[in-house]
């Protein structure tokens, strides 16, 4: 069983979330934390579903980059595993 990610990685991911511009941070929080679907977020914020998808994708990419960078700095390999499932959640055009 994998160990939990190092505190450094978790802190880096939190900083990445805090650094997101407000629409992306709000979209990500409503989708991941509150469980809202894209249609509900789009309706609530007055934007298109495509804009919501892009906001979630930008947040996921920022989290993944922060986790990978912090994992390299700490010498742990957690960075790639923490967000390994995230690319599968990205809309088709956003996959690397």
GICORFEN-V686791 format. One line per field, one symbol per residue. ss: DSSP state (@ for helix, = for strand, . for the rest). psi: psi as a letter, one per 40 degrees, with the letter a starting at -180 (. if undefined). A space follows every 10 residues. Layout:
ss = ???
psi = ???
This chain:
ss = ......@@@@ @@@@@@@@@. .@@@@@@@@@ @@@....@@@ @@@@@...@@ @@@@@@@@@@ @@@@@@@@@@ @@@@...@@@ @@...@@@@. .@@@..
psi = hiiiiidddd ddddddddei iddddddddd dddeeiiddd ddddefiidd dddddddddd dddddddddd dddeeieddd ddfdedddei ideei.
